[in-house]
């Protein structure tokens, strides 16, 4: 066993970011006589799995070779036939797996099929790294809810805009480009109606080499979104969803739908959209991940509801001051420090002079 081949399989799997959702990111490498003879990855949702693509790309006979694959080969019929059976048919002698598949339909069954057919199996190679790579899939397949990333951008003194609302641009171009890469990778981007009124954003992915637009989700309790808002009048393969409540007028629903938008009605909770219910409904629509770029009010609500899994906080070395300048998280706030939302597994990255702090919400269920 050579770890470098699993690392190569992980690198291959990353090529599926933004295309494989809501399926996992999977890469496969086939090695014979300590030489790579085939590579493959799961390229897009509904397409062939990584193992099958590797077999298609083989430069020589794979019989008696070793396969390195980041995720347990599937054992069930989905959009494609079981990969475990194909591995057996091809005569692979050993399979080294990054992590067991958390999908209840698989959950060790693929491993057992391989073992029962005389194939040597090793599980858990670079497992922590593979789990992080597939954190979106793990949350989605086990909870049936999207993995939510809260992204904020603020000055050194904690402001997201000046006291007149000017916010272009707090972070530098390199930071903003990184965010567009994340937009490409997630299924949806979510903002509140306040952001639509203040900025009239497009919420698209703008990368030099293309990229996929995420579904646009506007949280709008009363259905106040202007019909001329960019998110309702933009050419994009991704749809716009207005998440609202029974407070929206029927005529407004019809007008939004005539523009190609989709309406999601949630119950009222604290006189606002029920974010818990919204996450459930989005999960049923196969939205596996959300980039939350909301204003301070929606950001606090999402934290309070417990729907946020990960935080990306960009900090720019600018100071603007102002008692009326907003901070990334507003709302009611916490009364005592001991009640604060806490992060774990922290990491810090640099984008020229900007700093990005990354962390995961500490939750009671772990």
N, C-alpha and C positions, 0 to 999 in steps of 0.2 A: 504494500500500500504506500502510495506517494501523495502527500498532501497537495503538492503542486498541481496535480490533475483535478483535485476537487476545487482548488482555487480557480482553475481555468473554467471548470463547469459553472462556477458562480459568475465569472465574468461574462460568459455566454448568456446566462439567464437574464442578466441586466438588459440585454438587447430587447427583451419583451416588454420593458416598462412602457406603460401607456397603451399597449396593444393587446396584452393578454387578459386584462381585467374582464370579469372578476375571477379569472383563473390564476393560479400561482405562477411565479417566475421560476422556470425550471431550465437547467442546462445539463447536458450529458456529454461525456467524453469517453470514447472507447480506446483502450490501450492494449497493445500486443507487443511482446518482447521489448517492453519499456519504451514504446513509441506510440504516439497518438495516430490512430488510423481512421478516426471518425469523430466528428463534432456535430452537435445539434442543440437547438433550444426551442422552447415553445414560442412561436413567432406571433401568433394572434389567436384571439378567442375563437374557438370552433375549428382551429387548424390542428394539424398533426402535433402530437406531443414531442418533447425533446428527444426521447429515446428513439422514436420512429424516424425523426429527421436525421438523427445520427446514423441510423442504419442506412438511410438513403444516401448519405454522404460518404460512406465507407470506401476507403481506397483499396482495401483488400478484404479477404474473407474474415469475418468476425468470430468464427468458431474458436472456442477456447480462450477468447479474449476477456479482459476485465472492463466492466462498465463503471464509470464514476457518474453518479447522478445526484443532484442536489436534493430531490424529494423522492420519497418512496414511489416506485412505479404503481400506477393505478391497476386495480383488479376488477373494475366494473365497466359495463358498457355505458358510456355517456354520449357525447357527440362523436367520440372515436372509440374503437375497440380497446380492450385492456392491453396495456403495455407489458404487463407481467407475462402474459401468454406469448407475446412476440419475442421477448427476451429468451424465453425457454426454447421457442422454435428456432431461433438463430444460433443456439448452441453456446451462448455466453456462459463462462465457467464461474465467474465471480462478479458480484455487484456490490459496490461500496456506495452507501447512501448517506447524504448529509443529515436528513431528519425524517422521522416517521410522518406520514401525511395526517394532519389533524382532521381531515374530512371524515366524518363518521361512516361514510360509504366505503372508505378504504381502511383507515386506522389499523394498520398492521396486516391486513389481509393480503396485500401484495407481497409483503415480505414472506409470509407463511407459504404462499403459492410457490415462490422461488425456492425456498428451503425444501419444501416437500418434493421438488423436482430435482434435487441434488445440486442446486446452485449454492455456492458459498456466499453468505451475506454478512456484511459489516455495516452497522448503523451508528450514526452519531458523530461522523467525521466533520469537524468544523461546525458543529450543530448551532452554537450560539450565533455565529455569523450568518448561517443560512436562515435561522429564525428571524433575525433582524431584517434580512433581505425580503422575507415574506411576512412581515408584521401585518400588512394590510390583509393578506389572504387569511392568516390565522384568526384575526378578529372577525372577519366577515363570515368565514365558513363555520365558526363555532358559535357566534352570537347572532348571525343573520342581520347584522347592522354594520353600517360603514365605519371604517377607521377614520377618525376625524383629527386633522392637523390644524391647530390654531396658529396662524402666522400673523405676527405683528411687526411693525417697523417704527422705531421711535428715535428721538434725539437723545443725547446723553443725559439730558434732564427729564426724560420720560414723556415727551410730547409727541403726538402723532400728527399734529397740525398746529399752525400758529393761532393766535386768538381771533383771526378773521377767517380761519378755516383753510388757509393755504398749506398744501402738503406736498407740492411738486418741486423738487423731489427730496425726501428726507434721506433715502439711501442712494448709493451710487449705482451706476449702470451694471456693474458686475453682480451686485446683490440682486438687482431686479431681473437680470437674465437668469439667475439661478431659480428665482421664483417661477419664471415662465417654464423652466424645465419641470418643476413640480406640477404646474398646471397641466402639462402634457401627460404626466404620469398618473394623476388622479382621475377618478370618474366624474367628479363634480366640484364646482367652486360655489361657495355660499356667502352671501352678504345680506345685510338688513336693508330695509327700505330707506333708512336714513342715508346710507352710502349711495344709493341710487339718486336720491335728491341732491346730495352734496357734490358728487363727482360725476354722475351719469356715465359710469364705466362700461366698457365693452365686455370685460371678463373673458377675453379670448387668450389664446396662446400665441405669443409673438416671438418666434425663434427664427434665426437666419436660415436654418435648414428645414423649416416647416414645423411640424408638431401638431398634435391633435387638440382641438378645443374641448374643455370639459363641459359637462352639462351645467347650465347656470341656474342656481337656486336662489330665489329672492324671498326672504322672510318678510311677509307683509300682512300683518294681522288684520288690518281694515280694508285691504285691497285698494291702496291709494296709488299704486304704481302708475306713472303717466304713460299713456298709450304711445307717446313719441319717445320713450326711453330707448336708449341704444340696445339694451338687452332684448327688446321686443322687435327690433327692426334691423337686425344684423344678419348678414349672410354667413351662415355657419352650419356645419353638419350636426352640431350639437344643439339640443333643444333648450328652451328656457322654461323653468318651472317656477310658478308663483305659489309659495306655500302660505296659505291664508286660513281664515276661519269663516264661520257662518256670517260674520260681519260684512263680508264682501257683497256688493250688489250683484244681482243676477245679470244685469246688463253689462257689468264690468267683466264678469266671467266670460260671457259670450264674445265681447270685444277682444279679450286676451286670446281666446281660443281661435278667433278668426285670423289673428296674427301668427298663428302657429304655436302659441304658448300652451303650456299644460298647467292645470290647476290641481293643487293638492289641498284638500280641506282637512284641518286637524281640529281637535277640540280646543276650547279656550282653557288656558291654564294661567292663573294670575293675570287675566285679561290680555294674554299674549298667545301666540302660536305655541302649541305643546311640542317642544323640541324632541321629547322622547317618542311621541307618536310619529313625528316627522321622520326620525331615524328609522323606525320600523317600516314605514311606508317606502322610504327610499331603498332600504335593504331588499324589500320585495321586488323592487324595480331593477335589481342587480347593480345598484350603485354601491360599490365596495369601499369607496374612499372619498373623502371630502376635504378640500382645502378651505378653511374658514378664514376669509379675509374681511370679516365684518367690522363694523364700528365698535366703539367701546361698550355700547348697550348690549348688542348681540353677543359680543365676546364674553361679557360677564354672565349672561343668561346661559350660554353654552357650558361654561365652567360650572355654574350652579346646578345645572341639570345633570352634570357628570358625563356629557357626551364627548368631551375632548379627551383624546388619547395622547397626543403629542403636541408640544409647543416648539415653534421656531420663532425666536425673537431676534430681529435685526436691530442693532444699535449703531447709530451713526454719531461720529464725534462732532456734533453740532449742539449748540445751546441756544434756545430761542426764548425761554421763559414765558411768562404770561399766566396770570391767575385763571384766565378764561380758556386757556389752551387745553385741549382734551388729552387724556392719557389713553393707553391701549385698552384698558379695562375699566369701565365705568360702573353703571348700575348702582345697586344699593351698597355693595361692598361688604366686607367683613368688619365686625365690631372689634374683635380682638385678634391680635397677631397669631394666637394659637389656633385660630380658625382658618388661617390662610391656606390657599391651595399650594401644595408642595410638589416639587418636581424631583425625579430621581434619574439615575443613569445619564448624567449630564455630559455634554460634549460642547466644545467651542471651536468654531471655524472662523477664518478670516477671509474677507473679500476686499482686498486692498485695505483701506482704512476702516471699513465697516467690520463689525464683529457679529457673528450669529451664535446665539446660545440655543442649544437644542436639549430637550428633556422630555420625560414622560410623566404624566400625572400619576401621583400616588393614589391608588384606589384601594378601598377596603378589601375587594375581592382579588387584589393583586394583578 
